[in-house]
Amino acid sequence: MVGASGAVSIILGTLVGAGLTFFSDPALGRDWPINRRLRLDQILSLIVNVGRSLPFLVLMVAIIPFTRMIMGTSIGTRAAIVPLSVGAIPFAARVVESSLREVDRGVVEAALVMGASPSQVVFRVMFPEALPSLVMGFTLTLVSLVNFSAMAGAVGGGGLGDLAIRYGYQRFRTDVMLATVAVLIALVQLIQWAGHALASAIDRRR
């Protein structure tokens, strides 16, 4: 559940974050005719802000019809992938935007002077330069998804949250509750360690 929703949110969040950066940067695509006419940067920013402003449980209930349309059901681990992905995409998009904006402007301007197109600057210059920061940001996204997945279990999403509520809380099994908490802590620690190690390895190779 976390793996599938993490992959979807990272891929789509990367595209949205790249679009936010591209269409809001005067050196890249802010002055493109399509952006002047449609204000794509403002539209994307508004969508992301709306997505980030909704608490996950509210979002999960609100998009039940959409979840049922995509997955054929709104209950269970498979169905929880949809709200988890939708909830994490805006977060991942802001992570990507923030990381790309941290790239040295001198590097961007040098690439443009050398004849690179705006899209080449984003994907061949800015992304490689921001890769360690992106890895740490995506690690944070996955950690947030672990937390979201536990909450999803409280409303029929399955997973560890469902285990803790149904077999721990409702049956007064303290041992099950503590075991679930221990697994969640271990999972978060593992994700954080792997992300930090990968980001450090990438940073050393540059």
MIDO-70710 format. One record per residue (C-alpha): residue in one letter; x negated, y negated, z. Coordinates in steps of 0.1 Angstrom, whole numbers, padded with zeros to 4 digits, always signed. Example, Ala and Ser with C-alpha at 12.3 -4.5 7.8 and 13.67 -1.06 7.14 Angstrom:
REM residues 2
A-0123+0045+0078/S-0137+0011+0071/
This chain:
REM residues 206
M+0000+0000+0000/V-0027-0025+0010/G-0050-0013-0018/A-0024-0017-0046/S-0011-0050-0034/G-0046-0062-0028/A-0056-0054-0064/V-0025-0071-0078/S-0028-0102-0056/I-0066-0106-0063/I-0061-0103-0101/L-0031-0126-0104/G-0045-0149-0077/T-0077-0153-0096/L-0059-0163-0127/V-0037-0188-0109/G-0067-0202-0090/A-0087-0206-0122/G-0057-0224-0137/L-0055-0247-0108/T-0092-0256-0110/F-0092-0259-0148/F-0062-0281-0152/S-0070-0304-0123/D-0107-0310-0133/P-0112-0341-0156/A-0143-0324-0170/L-0124-0293-0180/G-0087-0293-0189/R-0070-0321-0170/D-0068-0343-0201/W-0056-0316-0225/P-0024-0326-0243/I-0005-0296-0229/N-0014-0305-0193/R-0006-0342-0199/R+0028-0332-0212/L+0037-0304-0188/R+0015-0313-0158/L+0006-0276-0154/D-0018-0284-0125/Q+0011-0299-0104/I+0035-0271-0113/L+0010-0244-0103/S+0001-0263-0071/L+0038-0266-0062/I+0045-0229-0068/V+0015-0220-0047/N+0025-0243-0019/V+0060-0230-0018/G+0047-0194-0017/R+0023-0202+0012/S+0050-0220+0032/L+0073-0190+0035/P+0068-0167+0065/F+0062-0131+0052/L+0093-0116+0068/V+0115-0143+0053/L+0098-0138+0019/M+0102-0100+0021/V+0139-0103+0027/A+0145-0131+0002/I+0130-0111-0027/I+0148-0078-0020/P+0167-0080-0053/F+0134-0086-0072/T+0118-0057-0054/R+0147-0034-0062/M+0145-0045-0099/I+0108-0037-0101/M+0105-0006-0080/G+0141+0008-0080/T+0143+0006-0042/S+0137-0020-0015/I+0127+0005+0012/G+0095+0024+0018/T+0058+0020+0013/R+0060+0018-0025/A+0086-0010-0024/A+0065-0030+0001/I+0039-0035-0025/V+0060-0061-0043/P+0065-0085-0013/L+0029-0079-0001/S+0016-0089-0036/V+0039-0119-0039/G+0030-0131-0004/A-0008-0128-0010/I-0010-0142-0045/P-0007-0179-0034/F-0033-0173-0006/A-0057-0157-0031/A-0052-0185-0056/R-0062-0211-0030/V-0092-0190-0021/V-0103-0190-0057/E-0096-0227-0062/S-0116-0236-0031/S-0145-0214-0041/L-0147-0228-0076/R-0146-0264-0064/E-0176-0257-0042/V-0198-0251-0073/D-0224-0278-0078/R-0211-0304-0102/G-0245-0307-0118/V-0243-0270-0129/V-0209-0276-0145/E-0220-0308-0163/A-0252-0292-0175/A-0232-0263-0190/L-0209-0288-0208/V-0238-0308-0221/M-0254-0275-0235/G-0222-0270-0255/A-0202-0245-0234/S-0164-0248-0238/P-0143-0256-0207/S-0131-0220-0205/Q-0167-0207-0208/V-0177-0230-0180/V-0150-0216-0157/F-0156-0179-0164/R-0193-0178-0173/V-0207-0205-0150/M-0184-0213-0121/F-0172-0177-0113/P-0208-0163-0112/E-0219-0192-0090/A-0190-0189-0067/L-0191-0151-0064/P-0204-0147-0028/S-0177-0172-0016/L-0151-0154-0037/V-0160-0120-0021/M-0156-0134+0014/G-0123-0151+0004/F-0110-0118-0011/T-0121-0100+0021/L-0100-0125+0041/T-0071-0118+0017/L-0073-0080+0023/V-0074-0086+0061/S-0043-0107+0058/L-0026-0079+0038/V-0033-0055+0066/N-0015-0078+0090/F+0014-0082+0065/S+0017-0045+0059/A+0021-0039+0097/M+0049-0065+0097/A+0065-0049+0067/G+0070-0017+0087/A+0094-0035+0110/V+0119-0040+0082/G+0116-0007+0064/G+0083-0011+0047/G+0067+0021+0060/G+0031+0024+0070/L+0014+0018+0103/G+0040-0009+0114/D+0068+0016+0109/L+0049+0042+0129/A+0043+0018+0157/I+0080+0007+0158/R+0098+0040+0153/Y+0075+0064+0171/G+0058+0041+0196/Y+0082+0013+0207/Q+0116+0030+0202/R+0105+0063+0218/F+0084+0046+0245/R+0053+0063+0233/T+0025+0040+0246/D-0001+0063+0232/V+0012+0060+0197/M+0013+0022+0200/L-0023+0021+0213/A-0034+0045+0185/T-0018+0023+0159/V-0035-0008+0173/A-0068+0010+0173/V-0064+0021+0137/L-0055-0015+0126/I-0085-0029+0144/A-0108-0003+0129/L-0094-0010+0094/V-0099-0047+0097/Q-0134-0043+0110/L-0143-0020+0081/I-0129-0044+0055/Q-0147-0073+0071/W-0180-0055+0073/A-0178-0042+0037/G-0169-0077+0024/H-0197-0094+0043/A-0222-0068+0032/L-0212-0072-0004/A-0213-0110-0003/S-0247-0109+0013/A-0260-0085-0013/I-0248-0106-0041/D-0262-0138-0026/R-0297-0121-0022/R-0298-0111-0059/R-0292-0147-0071/
